[in-house]
């Protein structure tokens, strides 16, 4: 500012620098600074507010959990069997054990129960039963899952005694110790083979239909099992993530017992990019359409115990309500309206949910909500995902994890010769 | 242009100053932009932004909520008392949800009350029972007499549950416990509502007349795209591995008969528009709802039980089906609709 000023003022300054001129800080800079300061304060206040809300939510949830669990644990009431029946049996067999006409045999005043007593009930609860069965002169042909992996000896004894005495007026009872013996004897045994399978168990069993012959294993069964268990040189095996029994873990889903058409559809979706998961995207690339069908049949036919336990600290009572009744104030129908009673799955579009890994369910619901999974028919799950809060997702996931796994349904197996179009075009 | 006088060339000084100005302007512009972004994010964060800007459907949700708060909320089933009255309410609820099991003798198809009266008869605009109970007894044009609630349920069994095909061959006899328990359930559900006032949410709600006459051809496309996932390509519904009916059949021998309210295209259209696909009410346009209702109505189903021996299809059509535009008595795809099925016929029978 010194020498240059001595220049002829009429001539342009040859060494002008913009910062040389003494200037006030322009107003917009003040505004920006003030705006940023306000924004910062607002964000601070808001953060602390949402933290408070979160704290409150957690506190109220743990209160609810305490309220939901304590009465059961504190006092094993004499009607514990009734409560356990309502929680574990009623969703299929009805609140009063009346069954469902042409689908689920009654447990109330049932000739099979009357002949077998509490011990036979224990055997059936422990192993499950599937195939033709005659109860009270009516024919049934369904699949009841094994409850061994979700109920302890005491609970099974309570349920068996409730069914024998309260629903059938029998005097026969079982003790938890007897249930434990039956559990040991039943380990690794398949479900009872329909009514004919019970013949050796129950004296005076009413006449039963012959059992269905098991479908012959596919000629490629051994190769498919090897693929699932050991993979190939290029790809790792299914079992390395989904477990030897297809039971899944964490956010890796249970596959055992899911409808083959559903499994095949998901694999095709991974292949086509309509469902996205880095590991699966890589694996499916090397699978042929035939291998996809065979693997889907392999896992669809697999019966294995539940590998899931409630682990997300969800509110089980709330989860049960969503699964059984839905929350219509949010346009959320009951899960079981479409996924079947107790989440056993319906057809090939509504997969079984029972015993699915809770972290997987909660994660998938969040993905439906966010739109990163979007391959459900009619976008049904997107709408439902958007309606469920984080607490609801954990609640329903934990409830589903508490259920016994659905029995495998051999009738749903896909024909290996089926063209791939049929499976991939299905929603 | 080519030969510029040296004085025309801008002196370097002002140019420099201008460059400084440009830098300043750039700083202002960037900061101004930043400030706008900050303000914008604040606005969005607080939910003040209009929904067309954010793409979120905050406004419609709020509307739906506001609408729902005006509706009556029936009591939670956990509040059913644990006494003899409560036992009757529970039996009524069991009949309502599993009609074929708990009123087995009187049901001639694979439906339950709760297939159309959704959420165990609690859902507004799917003919909730809490909206019906307070307005009975009432006069009904359908049978031209004052109907008690028992008369009304008698009609449900006769038509919607197709009692003519049931083990007993008819609806529960008057005075049956089936009526007693169902009414106890409805009564319990309606607690607090005024008598004689039809509450909002009653029936299937209103639906506008369609712009074009309902078309079963367009309806077939709507059905394939929106309904077949659950009800099946053949409309027969779906069962689970145990054989329990999960999705109800919409036509055929195991569905409601030609006398049921749901066979009227207008009723079905209103129900569909307000309730279907499940969890996505309002997804189908008014026109789509009418079209798909017409498509469903153009399929065979059990005969109208009022058309007994000695009454021809034409007479029955004139007497009971002229006031409503339906497909009764018409020939669709070579099949005369309304003739029903021989008693206990299987699904293989045509119409």
Contacts between the chains, C-beta under 8 A, distances in Angstrom:
chain1	res1	chain2	res2	distance
A	11	B	11	7.8
A	11	B	13	7.9
A	12	B	11	3.9
A	12	B	12	6.5
A	12	B	13	2.7
A	12	B	14	6.0
A	13	B	13	4.6
A	13	B	16	7.8
A	14	B	12	6.1
A	14	B	13	6.2
A	16	B	13	5.4
A	16	B	16	4.5
A	16	B	17	5.7
A	16	B	20	7.7
A	17	B	16	7.7
A	17	B	20	7.6
A	18	B	16	7.7
A	18	B	17	7.0
A	18	B	19	7.6
A	18	B	20	2.7
A	18	B	21	7.7
A	18	B	23	6.7
A	18	B	24	7.2
A	26	B	24	7.7
A	26	B	28	7.1
A	28	B	28	5.4
A	28	B	31	6.6
A	28	B	32	6.4
A	29	B	31	7.0
A	31	B	35	7.0
A	32	B	31	4.8
A	32	B	32	7.5
A	32	B	34	7.0
A	32	B	35	5.1
A	35	B	35	5.1
A	35	B	38	6.1
A	35	B	39	6.9
A	36	B	35	7.8
A	36	B	38	6.8
A	39	B	38	5.1
A	39	B	42	6.2
A	42	B	42	6.7
A	46	B	45	7.6
A	92	B	242	7.4
A	94	B	94	6.8
A	94	B	98	6.9
A	94	B	101	7.0
A	94	B	102	7.9
A	95	B	90	6.8
A	95	B	94	6.3
A	96	B	94	7.2
A	98	B	94	7.3
A	98	B	98	8.0
A	98	B	101	6.1
A	98	B	102	6.4
A	99	B	101	6.6
A	100	B	98	6.1
A	100	B	100	7.8
A	100	B	101	5.0
A	100	B	242	7.5
A	100	B	244	5.2
A	101	B	100	5.0
A	101	B	101	4.4
A	101	B	104	5.4
A	102	B	100	7.8
A	102	B	243	5.8
A	103	B	239	7.5
A	103	B	240	7.7
A	103	B	242	4.5
A	103	B	243	4.3
A	103	B	244	3.7
A	103	B	245	7.8
A	104	B	242	5.6
A	104	B	244	6.5
A	140	B	242	7.5
A	140	B	243	7.7
A	141	B	242	8.0
A	141	B	243	6.7
A	142	B	241	6.2
A	142	B	242	3.2
A	142	B	243	6.3
A	143	B	241	5.0
A	143	B	242	6.6
A	325	B	77	7.8
A	325	B	119	7.3
A	325	B	120	7.8
A	326	B	119	7.0
A	328	B	119	5.3
A	328	B	122	7.3
A	328	B	123	5.9
A	329	B	68	6.2
A	331	B	64	8.0
A	331	B	279	5.3
A	331	B	280	7.6
A	331	B	281	6.9
A	332	B	279	6.6
A	333	B	119	7.8
A	333	B	278	5.2
A	333	B	279	5.1
A	337	B	246	7.8
A	337	B	278	6.8
A	338	B	230	6.9
A	338	B	246	7.3
A	338	B	247	7.8
A	338	B	278	7.4
A	340	B	240	4.3
A	340	B	241	7.7
A	340	B	244	7.9
A	340	B	246	5.8
A	341	B	240	6.8
A	341	B	244	6.6
A	344	B	240	6.1
A	344	B	241	6.2
A	344	B	242	7.9
A	345	B	240	7.4
A	345	B	241	7.6
A	346	B	238	5.7
A	346	B	239	7.8
A	346	B	240	5.1
A	346	B	246	4.8
A	346	B	247	7.5
A	347	B	238	4.9
A	349	B	229	5.8
A	349	B	230	8.0
A	377	B	229	4.3
A	378	B	226	6.4
A	378	B	229	6.0
A	378	B	277	5.6
A	378	B	280	7.0
A	379	B	280	7.8
A	380	B	229	7.9
A	380	B	277	7.0
A	380	B	278	7.8
A	380	B	279	6.3
A	380	B	280	7.2
A	383	B	279	5.6
A	383	B	280	5.8
A	384	B	279	5.9
A	406	B	241	7.5
A	407	B	241	7.4
A	409	B	241	4.6
A	411	B	241	7.5
A	412	B	241	7.9
A	427	B	229	5.6
